[in-house]
Structures are given as structure tokens and as C-alpha cells.
Amino acid sequence: MKIENELPEIKKNVLLKNYTTFKIGGLSQYFFVAKTKEDLIKAIKVAKKLKLPFFILGGGSNILISDKKFKGLVIKIQNSKFKIQNYNSKFKIIYAEAGVPLALIISEAAKNNLTGLEWAVGIPGTVGGAIWGNAGAFNKSMADIVKKVEVLEVKNEKCKVKNFKNKDCKFDYRESVFKRNPNLLILSAILKLKKEQKNKIKEKMGKFLNYRKKTQPLNFPSAGSVFKNPAGFSAGELIQKCELKGKRVGNVKISELHANFIVNLGGGKAKDVKKLIKLIKKEVKNKFNVKLEEEIHYLGF
């Protein structure tokens, strides 16, 4: 059985760097855009049937993809249905498919006088990706607003759809059950947000966005924060104290603006990013006896 017969819209040898915020990554043997939830389920079932490795790609942030060819199927999710519904006098809920851009949900929440997502303004990626990694900032995270997640369990070809309540998601700092278990794939979610005055929401968003602009290198491609903050420490400050700001390997370097960001100066290679990550971990361990753990996800290494 040929994959082309099962998924006629499939593309071959697609350059993955064009689909990541880092602008780094080699070719994918097969590439499929899932525009609906049904497309996504179908593509996964085909990959399972053909025993083909597959990877779900959302907004392409928070990931480092190898320069080598990925031998398998990359499924780019673009399932982007969402709707806002009344929950009670104080709250509304947003139903959002995994491929909805996080930025769109943030702006729609603000338009509808809903608070709880202001902290995420300026964070790239999709709703599914944000839940998967329990994205957060300013002492808030997705765990605070997720009510329910629709999940596809892909242990075998059958693929079962299940519903997870917030507690089933086992959220932790930049962690979730989905991140720990690759057989659980996010299809959609229900977010619960509180009603608030629009001017207060806009004020918070403006404050958070200004802070980001001042402290993060938004003018260069990056994958976002490279490392999680170890308990009681700021990863960026530890790296800065090792005097690694501005350290360059090839066409990638540790940002002078924020040491927990590695930026692509143009034509950067994954192998050079890996070298910088290795150097950072070694220096921080030597100087502070603190083991840094990556926040970014790897593909193809």
C-alpha cells in the first residue's frame, strides 16, 4: 500500500525550517497538512498502518529540528475551529481545536471581555502546543484555564478518542501527561475564562507585551526559552553569570538581550544550536552545580 493512495494531498521532501520559528530544520520524507480534526485522525491511522514514524507539528515554536532528513511523516496541524459559549454569569468557555493559533484565541478572548490569557500575549504557537508544554509566563499557565482536553490515543491502529479533565492532564511546570506520553495526541480543548472589563484586559496585555519587547530578542528567529527555570533560579541569569551572552557558534548565538534565548542570525544549523546548548549546560553545572533541563523539544536527533 502506498501512502500517496491513502493521503493524496501528501507532499514529499518538504523543508521543515520553513515551518519553525527558529527557521532551522532539514527535509521531511513526507509532509501532510491536516486542515480538520478528521484529516489529523486519518493521517495518524495511515502512518500507524504503514508503521511509519510520524510527528505532529503545530506552530513550530519551542522545537529544534535536526538538519538531517526526517524519515517519516510530519503532520502539520491546521485544524482551527473555535467558538465562544456562555458558561454562567461569571465565566465563558472557548472550544478550540489544537491547530488554532494561540494569538487568535488571546485576541478573541480580549474582544469578548474574557480574562485569563493576557500573560500569553506574544507567545507563538498553537493552542494544542501550549497545552502540550503547559506554556506559561508571569506566574500563570495553561493549567489555570484548561477545563477539558479531547485526546486521540494512538497505541495501535484503532485510535481511540478520549476526554481528559484538567486533573487528568497532570500539568506541572512546562509539563503535561501529553508531553510525557507520545501516544496521547491533543485534538481540541475547552478553556474556561472569567468575564472582565475590556480596558483592564487591554491594560494587562499592553504591560506584558511591552515587557516582552524590552527583554526578549523578538527581531531574530528563535525557539523561545531554551531551558526551564530550575527550582529557585532563573535559567537566563545563570547563563548570564557564566558570561555566555553573545557566544556564537556558526550562525547561531546566545542572545545579548536574554541569555535563555539562542537566536538564528541567518542560515543557522541545528548542530550549532546543539553545541551551544551543550556548552551552556556544562558551564552552568561547573559554576553553580545546577543541571539545566531543556524546555525546547527535539526532532530527528
CORDAHU-V165821 format. One record per residue. RES is the residue in one small letter. PHI is phi in radians with two decimals (none if undefined). PSI is psi in radians with two decimals (* if undefined). D_LAST is the distance of its C-alpha to the last C-alpha in Angstrom with 1 decimal. Layout:
BEGIN
RES/PHI/PSI/D_LAST  RES/PHI/PSI/D_LAST
END
This chain:
BEGIN
m/none/2.29/28.4  k/-1.67/2.46/26.7  i/-1.10/-0.56/24.5  e/-1.10/-0.55/26.6  n/-1.25/-0.60/29.7  e/-1.40/-0.65/28.3  l/-2.23/1.44/26.8  p/-1.02/-0.48/28.9  e/-1.45/0.08/27.4  i/-1.15/2.55/23.9  k/-2.01/2.72/22.5  k/-1.99/2.63/20.4  n/0.86/1.01/18.0  v/-1.65/2.35/18.0  l/-1.37/2.00/16.4  l/-1.30/-0.37/14.4  k/-1.06/-0.43/15.1  n/-1.26/-0.17/18.7  y/-2.02/0.26/17.8  t/-2.17/2.66/16.2  t/-1.27/-0.34/18.4  f/-1.39/-0.33/16.2  k/1.01/0.71/16.8  i/-2.33/2.47/13.4  g/2.54/2.50/11.1  g/-1.49/-2.79/11.4  l/-1.40/2.67/13.5  s/-1.92/2.31/13.5  q/-0.96/-0.82/15.4  y/-2.29/2.59/17.6  f/-2.51/2.25/18.5  f/-2.36/2.33/21.2  v/-1.70/2.06/23.1  a/-1.64/1.86/24.6  k/-1.54/-0.27/27.8  t/-2.35/2.92/29.3  k/-1.07/-0.65/28.5  e/-1.15/-0.69/29.8  d/-1.02/-0.77/27.4  l/-1.09/-0.84/24.5  i/-1.10/-0.73/25.9  k/-1.08/-0.81/26.7  a/-1.08/-0.71/23.3  i/-1.14/-0.75/21.7  k/-1.07/-0.71/24.5  v/-1.11/-0.81/24.0  a/-1.05/-0.73/20.3  k/-1.11/-0.76/21.4  k/-1.10/-0.66/24.2  l/-1.57/0.05/22.2  k/0.93/0.74/19.6  l/-1.77/2.22/17.0  p/-1.01/2.45/13.7  f/-2.40/2.76/14.3  f/-2.46/2.34/13.2  i/-1.63/2.15/16.0  l/-1.95/2.18/16.0  g/-1.65/-2.02/18.9  g/-1.42/-0.10/19.9  g/1.35/0.28/16.5  s/-1.68/2.89/17.1  n/1.09/0.48/15.3  i/-2.48/2.50/11.8  l/-2.07/2.06/9.3  i/-1.81/2.33/7.9  s/-1.03/2.70/6.0  d/-1.28/-0.32/9.1  k/-1.35/2.83/8.4  k/-1.23/2.34/10.3  f/-1.50/2.01/9.5  k/-1.54/1.54/11.7  g/2.91/-2.75/13.6  l/-2.00/2.16/15.6  v/-1.73/2.17/15.1  i/-1.85/1.96/18.2  k/-1.56/2.06/19.4  i/-1.52/2.25/22.0  q/-2.31/0.42/25.3  n/-1.27/1.96/27.6  s/-2.31/0.68/29.7  k/-1.40/2.48/33.0  f/-2.68/2.69/34.5  k/-2.63/2.62/38.0  i/-1.88/2.29/39.8  q/-2.31/2.68/42.4  n/-1.23/2.47/45.0  y/-1.96/-0.95/44.4  n/-2.75/-2.90/47.5  s/-1.15/-0.41/49.6  k/-1.77/-0.47/47.0  f/-2.16/2.71/43.6  k/-2.23/2.78/42.0  i/-2.05/2.56/38.9  i/-2.01/2.12/36.3  y/-1.56/2.20/34.8  a/-2.43/2.28/31.5  e/-1.27/2.79/29.0  a/-1.03/-0.52/25.3  g/-1.50/0.02/25.0  v/-1.18/2.24/27.8  p/-1.06/2.37/26.9  l/-1.00/-0.69/27.5  a/-1.02/-0.64/29.7  l/-1.18/-0.75/32.0  i/-1.12/-0.69/32.5  i/-1.09/-0.81/33.3  s/-1.22/-0.63/35.9  e/-1.20/-0.65/37.4  a/-1.07/-0.81/37.8  a/-1.08/-0.74/39.6  k/-1.05/-0.58/41.8  n/-1.68/0.31/42.8  n/1.03/0.75/43.6  l/-2.02/2.23/40.8  t/-1.82/2.71/39.4  g/2.28/-0.18/36.2  l/-2.14/0.09/33.5  e/-1.01/-0.66/34.8  w/-0.99/-0.43/32.2  a/-1.54/-0.01/29.4  v/-1.04/2.27/31.0  g/1.60/-0.15/28.7  i/-1.46/2.20/25.5  p/-1.36/3.10/23.5  g/1.81/-2.97/21.9  t/-1.97/2.93/23.4  v/-1.06/-0.76/25.5  g/-1.05/-0.79/23.0  g/-1.13/-0.67/20.1  a/-1.15/-0.66/22.7  i/-1.25/-0.77/23.7  w/-0.94/-0.78/20.3  g/-1.76/0.17/19.5  n/0.74/1.05/23.2  a/-0.96/2.55/23.4  g/-2.83/2.90/26.2  a/-2.94/2.72/28.3  f/0.92/0.73/31.7  n/1.11/0.35/31.8  k/-2.16/2.80/31.4  s/-2.72/3.03/28.6  m/-1.05/-0.54/28.2  a/-0.96/-0.48/29.3  d/-1.27/-0.38/32.8  i/-2.13/-0.18/33.3  v/-1.31/2.17/31.5  k/-1.68/-0.75/34.3  k/-2.67/2.59/32.6  v/-2.25/2.27/29.3  e/-1.56/2.20/29.4  v/-2.19/2.52/26.5  l/-1.86/2.06/25.4  e/-1.58/2.15/24.6  v/-2.07/0.73/22.6  k/-1.07/-0.65/22.8  n/-2.42/-3.01/24.5  e/-1.09/-0.45/25.8  k/-1.12/-0.71/28.7  c/1.01/1.77/26.8  k/-1.75/2.41/29.1  v/-1.59/2.25/29.9  k/-2.29/2.78/30.6  n/-1.97/2.22/31.9  f/-1.89/2.26/30.6  k/-1.37/2.97/33.0  n/-0.91/-0.82/31.8  k/-1.15/-0.49/32.0  d/-1.21/-0.37/30.0  c/-1.32/-0.24/27.0  k/0.83/0.91/26.9  f/-1.16/2.48/26.1  d/-2.56/-3.11/25.4  y/-1.04/1.97/24.3  r/0.94/0.53/21.2  e/-2.40/2.70/20.8  s/-2.74/2.94/22.1  v/-1.09/-0.48/22.3  f/-1.24/-0.61/20.2  k/-1.25/-0.61/17.2  r/-1.44/-0.36/17.7  n/-2.19/1.75/18.4  p/-1.17/-0.16/16.3  n/-1.45/-0.08/19.5  l/-1.90/1.94/21.4  l/-1.95/2.33/21.1  i/-1.40/2.22/23.4  l/-1.75/-0.78/26.1  s/-2.80/3.04/28.5  a/-2.63/2.77/30.1  i/-2.02/2.14/33.5  l/-1.88/2.42/33.9  k/-1.93/2.07/37.1  l/-2.19/2.56/38.5  k/-1.56/2.57/41.8  k/-1.31/2.49/44.5  e/-2.70/2.82/45.2  q/-1.21/2.40/47.2  k/-1.04/-0.71/45.4  n/-1.10/-0.60/46.4  k/-1.21/-0.68/44.8  i/-1.13/-0.83/41.5  k/-1.09/-0.67/41.5  e/-1.10/-0.80/42.4  k/-1.08/-0.80/39.5  m/-1.07/-0.74/37.0  g/-1.07/-0.73/38.5  k/-1.12/-0.83/38.3  f/-1.15/-0.70/34.6  l/-1.18/-0.72/33.7  n/-1.07/-0.72/35.7  y/-1.07/-0.77/34.0  r/-1.05/-0.81/30.5  k/-1.07/-0.64/31.9  k/-1.33/-0.55/33.3  t/-1.94/-0.15/30.4  q/-2.15/2.53/27.1  p/-1.40/1.30/26.0  l/-1.34/-0.15/26.4  n/-1.59/0.04/27.3  f/-2.20/2.58/23.8  p/-1.10/2.36/20.6  s/-2.66/3.05/18.4  a/-1.79/0.21/16.3  g/1.50/-2.79/19.2  s/-1.07/2.27/19.4  v/-1.39/-0.71/16.2  f/-2.05/2.65/17.6  k/-1.26/2.68/19.9  n/-1.36/2.11/23.4  p/-1.15/2.69/24.1  a/-0.91/2.15/27.4  g/1.44/0.01/30.2  f/-2.31/2.82/28.3  s/-1.84/2.15/26.9  a/-1.01/-0.74/23.4  g/-1.03/-0.74/24.7  e/-1.19/-0.69/27.8  l/-1.07/-0.77/26.2  i/-1.14/-0.72/23.9  q/-1.08/-0.73/27.1  k/-1.18/-0.33/29.1  c/-1.49/0.09/26.8  e/1.00/0.78/27.9  l/-1.81/-0.06/24.5  k/-1.00/2.34/25.6  g/1.47/-0.11/25.3  k/-1.09/2.29/23.0  r/-2.16/2.45/21.3  v/-2.29/2.09/18.6  g/1.03/-2.25/18.9  n/-1.82/0.43/19.5  v/-2.19/2.62/18.1  k/-2.62/2.80/20.1  i/-1.36/2.20/21.0  s/-1.06/2.43/23.7  e/-1.31/-0.39/27.3  l/-1.41/-0.69/28.3  h/-2.58/1.99/25.9  a/-1.20/-0.22/23.7  n/-1.58/0.22/21.2  f/-2.04/2.31/20.2  i/-1.86/2.24/18.1  v/-1.95/2.63/19.5  n/-1.68/2.05/18.8  l/-1.45/-0.05/22.0  g/2.15/2.04/21.4  g/1.27/0.37/19.0  g/-1.11/2.64/16.4  k/-1.97/2.56/13.0  a/-1.06/-0.66/9.6  k/-1.10/-0.57/9.6  d/-1.29/-0.63/13.0  v/-1.09/-0.76/12.2  k/-1.05/-0.69/9.9  k/-1.09/-0.76/12.9  l/-1.14/-0.72/15.3  i/-1.07/-0.76/13.7  k/-1.09/-0.76/13.9  l/-1.09/-0.81/17.4  i/-1.02/-0.85/18.5  k/-1.05/-0.72/17.6  k/-1.15/-0.83/19.4  e/-1.13/-0.75/22.4  v/-1.17/-0.68/23.0  k/-1.13/-0.77/22.8  n/-1.13/-0.75/25.2  k/-1.42/-0.70/27.6  f/-2.07/-0.06/27.8  n/0.96/0.67/26.3  v/-2.03/2.28/24.2  k/-1.64/2.02/20.7  l/-1.42/2.46/18.8  e/-2.07/2.34/16.4  e/-1.13/2.45/14.1  e/-1.59/-0.54/15.7  i/-1.28/2.72/13.0  h/-1.84/2.56/10.4  y/-1.85/2.57/6.7  l/-2.38/2.21/5.8  g/1.58/0.23/3.8  f/-1.77/*/0.0
END
